Amino acid sequence: MNLEKVILAVITLDRDKVSAGGAPLFFASDKEEQEKIAIYLARITEGVIHDLENGVFILVKH
């Protein structure tokens, strides 16, 4: 199975900005924790972090 252009994870500060979907959700308590989670997940999955600038990061596999 070849996964291309797929959202691998959503990392958010605000639970109200996201809902259940096809990607795992990670909730961070502050911006520093959000960035740390995003960086670790990007390294593990070889994904790319995108900041949606609304308290939500998405991790994407291009």
N, C-alpha and C positions, 0 to 999 in steps of 0.2 A: 504494500500500500504506500503510495507516494503522496505525502501531505505537502501541499503547496498553498501559499497565501491563506493561511488559517490563523485564527486567533487562538493562542495557546492558553492564555490566562488573562484575567482582569484583576488589577490591584487597585483598591479604592480606599479613600478615607471616609466616604459617605455612603452608608448602606442604602440610602434612598435613591442614589444615582444609578444603581444597577439592579437587575432582577435575574432570576434564575435563567440560565440559557445553556448553550452548548459548551462554554468554556468554564474552567474552574474559577471560582471567585476567592480572592484573598483580601481580607479586611485588615488595614493597618491603623494603628492608633495615632500616628503622626506622620508628617512628611518624611522624616528621616527613616522611619521604619518602612514606609512605602517604597522609598528608593532602594533600600537594602534588599527587600524582598524581590523587587523587580530585577535588580542586578544579579542576585543569586539565581533566580529562575532563568534569566537570559543566558547565563553561563552554562547552566545545566542543559537547557533545551536548544542552545545555539540560536535563540530567537532574538528579535529586535524590539526594544522598548519604544513605545510611542506615548508621549504625554498628551492627553486630550485637553489639558489645561482647565479642567473642571473638577479636579480632585480624583481623576481616574487615569490610570496607566493601562495600556493594553500591551500584551506581549504577543508578537506576531512572527510567524515563520513565513518568510518570503520565498 
